[in-house]
Amino acid sequence: MDDTQRHTAQIVDSTEANRYEALVDGKVAGFAEYIRTKSLIAFVHTEVNAGYEGQGIGTALVRSSLETARADGLDVLSVCPFYTGWIARHPEYRDLLYKSRSKVND
């Protein structure tokens, strides 16, 4: 395979596995694991299979999952370093980030 070849991934929410999956030709090319509550989704781990690295699979996972979180009205907690870095480079998604509402008195 040519290193510059890019694959178009279909992103699906595999709710039974608690992860978004990037499918290329019906095969899992990568995934983003999450923990979801009624109001929050925490992205805890993202992995792209070696044969698909550098082809936009991770970006497709993050963008699709964040768009779904936005549509569902969920706050996003980014535990995964890949998500954290991606959101830092795409400020249009920062409004989704979870903000603690608890107050600590001194």
PyRosetta script that sets phi, psi and omega in degrees:
from pyrosetta import init, pose_from_sequence

init()
pose = pose_from_sequence("MDDTQRHTAQIVDSTEANRYEALVDGKVAGFAEYIRTKSLIAFVHTEVNAGYEGQGIGTALVRSSLETARADGLDVLSVCPFYTGWIARHPEYRDLLYKSRSKVND")
pose.set_psi(1, 135.5)
pose.set_omega(1, 176.8)
pose.set_phi(2, -65.5)
pose.set_psi(2, 132.1)
pose.set_omega(2, -178.0)
pose.set_phi(3, -61.7)
pose.set_psi(3, -23.0)
pose.set_omega(3, -178.8)
pose.set_phi(4, -88.1)
pose.set_psi(4, -7.5)
pose.set_omega(4, 179.6)
pose.set_phi(5, -66.2)
pose.set_psi(5, 134.3)
pose.set_omega(5, 178.8)
pose.set_phi(6, -116.5)
pose.set_psi(6, 143.7)
pose.set_omega(6, 179.3)
pose.set_phi(7, -106.4)
pose.set_psi(7, 146.6)
pose.set_omega(7, 172.5)
pose.set_phi(8, -91.6)
pose.set_psi(8, 121.8)
pose.set_omega(8, -177.6)
pose.set_phi(9, -101.1)
pose.set_psi(9, 141.4)
pose.set_omega(9, 170.3)
pose.set_phi(10, -94.2)
pose.set_psi(10, 124.8)
pose.set_omega(10, -179.2)
pose.set_phi(11, -98.8)
pose.set_psi(11, 125.5)
pose.set_omega(11, 179.2)
pose.set_phi(12, -127.1)
pose.set_psi(12, 147.1)
pose.set_omega(12, 176.0)
pose.set_phi(13, -92.5)
pose.set_psi(13, 106.3)
pose.set_omega(13, 177.9)
pose.set_phi(14, -89.8)
pose.set_psi(14, 81.3)
pose.set_omega(14, -172.5)
pose.set_phi(15, -60.9)
pose.set_psi(15, -32.9)
pose.set_omega(15, 179.9)
pose.set_phi(16, -67.0)
pose.set_psi(16, -25.0)
pose.set_omega(16, 178.8)
pose.set_phi(17, -101.1)
pose.set_psi(17, -1.4)
pose.set_omega(17, -177.2)
pose.set_phi(18, 54.0)
pose.set_psi(18, 50.8)
pose.set_omega(18, 177.8)
pose.set_phi(19, -159.5)
pose.set_psi(19, 152.6)
pose.set_omega(19, 169.2)
pose.set_phi(20, -89.0)
pose.set_psi(20, 139.7)
pose.set_omega(20, 179.0)
pose.set_phi(21, -120.5)
pose.set_psi(21, 140.3)
pose.set_omega(21, 173.6)
pose.set_phi(22, -100.6)
pose.set_psi(22, 115.0)
pose.set_omega(22, -178.5)
pose.set_phi(23, -104.1)
pose.set_psi(23, 130.2)
pose.set_omega(23, 174.5)
pose.set_phi(24, -123.7)
pose.set_psi(24, 119.1)
pose.set_omega(24, -176.9)
pose.set_phi(25, 52.9)
pose.set_psi(25, 38.4)
pose.set_omega(25, 176.8)
pose.set_phi(26, 80.4)
pose.set_psi(26, -0.6)
pose.set_omega(26, -178.8)
pose.set_phi(27, -108.6)
pose.set_psi(27, 145.3)
pose.set_omega(27, 178.1)
pose.set_phi(28, -71.7)
pose.set_psi(28, 116.3)
pose.set_omega(28, 179.1)
pose.set_phi(29, -97.4)
pose.set_psi(29, -19.0)
pose.set_omega(29, 179.6)
pose.set_phi(30, -176.2)
pose.set_psi(30, 169.5)
pose.set_omega(30, 180.0)
pose.set_phi(31, -155.0)
pose.set_psi(31, 159.7)
pose.set_omega(31, 175.6)
pose.set_phi(32, -130.4)
pose.set_psi(32, 111.5)
pose.set_omega(32, -179.3)
pose.set_phi(33, -81.1)
pose.set_psi(33, 145.9)
pose.set_omega(33, -178.9)
pose.set_phi(34, -144.0)
pose.set_psi(34, 162.8)
pose.set_omega(34, 168.8)
pose.set_phi(35, -120.7)
pose.set_psi(35, 127.7)
pose.set_omega(35, -174.7)
pose.set_phi(36, -124.3)
pose.set_psi(36, 136.9)
pose.set_omega(36, 171.3)
pose.set_phi(37, -118.1)
pose.set_psi(37, -172.7)
pose.set_omega(37, 179.8)
pose.set_phi(38, -64.1)
pose.set_psi(38, -30.1)
pose.set_omega(38, -174.1)
pose.set_phi(39, -121.1)
pose.set_psi(39, -3.1)
pose.set_omega(39, -172.4)
pose.set_phi(40, -143.2)
pose.set_psi(40, 144.0)
pose.set_omega(40, 169.5)
pose.set_phi(41, -126.8)
pose.set_psi(41, 126.5)
pose.set_omega(41, 179.1)
pose.set_phi(42, -107.9)
pose.set_psi(42, 121.6)
pose.set_omega(42, 177.2)
pose.set_phi(43, -91.9)
pose.set_psi(43, 118.3)
pose.set_omega(43, -170.1)
pose.set_phi(44, -108.3)
pose.set_psi(44, -23.3)
pose.set_omega(44, -177.5)
pose.set_phi(45, -161.8)
pose.set_psi(45, 135.1)
pose.set_omega(45, 176.6)
pose.set_phi(46, -128.1)
pose.set_psi(46, 138.2)
pose.set_omega(46, -179.4)
pose.set_phi(47, -143.1)
pose.set_psi(47, 135.8)
pose.set_omega(47, 174.6)
pose.set_phi(48, -119.6)
pose.set_psi(48, 129.3)
pose.set_omega(48, 180.0)
pose.set_phi(49, -60.4)
pose.set_psi(49, 143.2)
pose.set_omega(49, -173.0)
pose.set_phi(50, -51.1)
pose.set_psi(50, -38.9)
pose.set_omega(50, -178.2)
pose.set_phi(51, -68.8)
pose.set_psi(51, -10.3)
pose.set_omega(51, -177.5)
pose.set_phi(52, -117.0)
pose.set_psi(52, 1.9)
pose.set_omega(52, -179.2)
pose.set_phi(53, -62.8)
pose.set_psi(53, 144.6)
pose.set_omega(53, 177.6)
pose.set_phi(54, 75.9)
pose.set_psi(54, 13.1)
pose.set_omega(54, -176.8)
pose.set_phi(55, -115.4)
pose.set_psi(55, 14.2)
pose.set_omega(55, 175.9)
pose.set_phi(56, 86.4)
pose.set_psi(56, 7.7)
pose.set_omega(56, -178.6)
pose.set_phi(57, -66.8)
pose.set_psi(57, -46.1)
pose.set_omega(57, 178.7)
pose.set_phi(58, -61.0)
pose.set_psi(58, -44.1)
pose.set_omega(58, 178.5)
pose.set_phi(59, -61.5)
pose.set_psi(59, -42.1)
pose.set_omega(59, 178.6)
pose.set_phi(60, -61.9)
pose.set_psi(60, -41.3)
pose.set_omega(60, 177.8)
pose.set_phi(61, -61.2)
pose.set_psi(61, -50.0)
pose.set_omega(61, -177.2)
pose.set_phi(62, -64.1)
pose.set_psi(62, -50.3)
pose.set_omega(62, -176.6)
pose.set_phi(63, -60.2)
pose.set_psi(63, -47.3)
pose.set_omega(63, -178.3)
pose.set_phi(64, -64.2)
pose.set_psi(64, -44.6)
pose.set_omega(64, -178.4)
pose.set_phi(65, -67.7)
pose.set_psi(65, -36.2)
pose.set_omega(65, 178.0)
pose.set_phi(66, -71.1)
pose.set_psi(66, -36.7)
pose.set_omega(66, 176.3)
pose.set_phi(67, -64.1)
pose.set_psi(67, -38.5)
pose.set_omega(67, 176.7)
pose.set_phi(68, -66.4)
pose.set_psi(68, -42.4)
pose.set_omega(68, 177.4)
pose.set_phi(69, -59.4)
pose.set_psi(69, -43.1)
pose.set_omega(69, 178.7)
pose.set_phi(70, -61.1)
pose.set_psi(70, -47.7)
pose.set_omega(70, -179.1)
pose.set_phi(71, -62.8)
pose.set_psi(71, -33.3)
pose.set_omega(71, -179.3)
pose.set_phi(72, -88.0)
pose.set_psi(72, -1.2)
pose.set_omega(72, 179.3)
pose.set_phi(73, 69.6)
pose.set_psi(73, 31.9)
pose.set_omega(73, -178.3)
pose.set_phi(74, -96.1)
pose.set_psi(74, 142.4)
pose.set_omega(74, 167.4)
pose.set_phi(75, -77.7)
pose.set_psi(75, 153.3)
pose.set_omega(75, -177.9)
pose.set_phi(76, -116.6)
pose.set_psi(76, 128.4)
pose.set_omega(76, 172.7)
pose.set_phi(77, -110.4)
pose.set_psi(77, 116.6)
pose.set_omega(77, -177.4)
pose.set_phi(78, -97.9)
pose.set_psi(78, 100.7)
pose.set_omega(78, 175.6)
pose.set_phi(79, -92.0)
pose.set_psi(79, -32.2)
pose.set_omega(79, -178.7)
pose.set_phi(80, -72.7)
pose.set_psi(80, 127.7)
pose.set_omega(80, 179.6)
pose.set_phi(81, -59.6)
pose.set_psi(81, -32.3)
pose.set_omega(81, 179.2)
pose.set_phi(82, -64.5)
pose.set_psi(82, -45.8)
pose.set_omega(82, 177.2)
pose.set_phi(83, -62.1)
pose.set_psi(83, -45.1)
pose.set_omega(83, -178.7)
pose.set_phi(84, -58.4)
pose.set_psi(84, -47.5)
pose.set_omega(84, 179.8)
pose.set_phi(85, -65.6)
pose.set_psi(85, -40.4)
pose.set_omega(85, -178.7)
pose.set_phi(86, -65.2)
pose.set_psi(86, -45.2)
pose.set_omega(86, 179.0)
pose.set_phi(87, -64.0)
pose.set_psi(87, -37.2)
pose.set_omega(87, 178.0)
pose.set_phi(88, -60.9)
pose.set_psi(88, -32.8)
pose.set_omega(88, 179.2)
pose.set_phi(89, -86.9)
pose.set_psi(89, -7.6)
pose.set_omega(89, -178.4)
pose.set_phi(90, -130.9)
pose.set_psi(90, 78.7)
pose.set_omega(90, -174.2)
pose.set_phi(91, -60.0)
pose.set_psi(91, -17.6)
pose.set_omega(91, 179.1)
pose.set_phi(92, -66.9)
pose.set_psi(92, -8.1)
pose.set_omega(92, 178.1)
pose.set_phi(93, -107.8)
pose.set_psi(93, -3.4)
pose.set_omega(93, -176.7)
pose.set_phi(94, -63.8)
pose.set_psi(94, -26.9)
pose.set_omega(94, 179.3)
pose.set_phi(95, -63.7)
pose.set_psi(95, -17.1)
pose.set_omega(95, 179.4)
pose.set_phi(96, -79.5)
pose.set_psi(96, -19.0)
pose.set_omega(96, -172.7)
pose.set_phi(97, -64.1)
pose.set_psi(97, 136.3)
pose.set_omega(97, 178.8)
pose.set_phi(98, -61.6)
pose.set_psi(98, 136.1)
pose.set_omega(98, 175.2)
pose.set_phi(99, -123.4)
pose.set_psi(99, 123.2)
pose.set_omega(99, 179.4)
pose.set_phi(100, -59.3)
pose.set_psi(100, 133.3)
pose.set_omega(100, 179.9)
pose.set_phi(101, -104.0)
pose.set_psi(101, 1.6)
pose.set_omega(101, -179.7)
pose.set_phi(102, -80.6)
pose.set_psi(102, 149.7)
pose.set_omega(102, 178.4)
pose.set_phi(103, -116.4)
pose.set_psi(103, 135.4)
pose.set_omega(103, 177.1)
pose.set_phi(104, -111.2)
pose.set_psi(104, 124.7)
pose.set_omega(104, 179.4)
pose.set_phi(105, -87.5)
pose.set_psi(105, 138.9)
pose.set_omega(105, 179.1)
pose.set_phi(106, -79.7)
pose.dump_pdb("model.pdb")
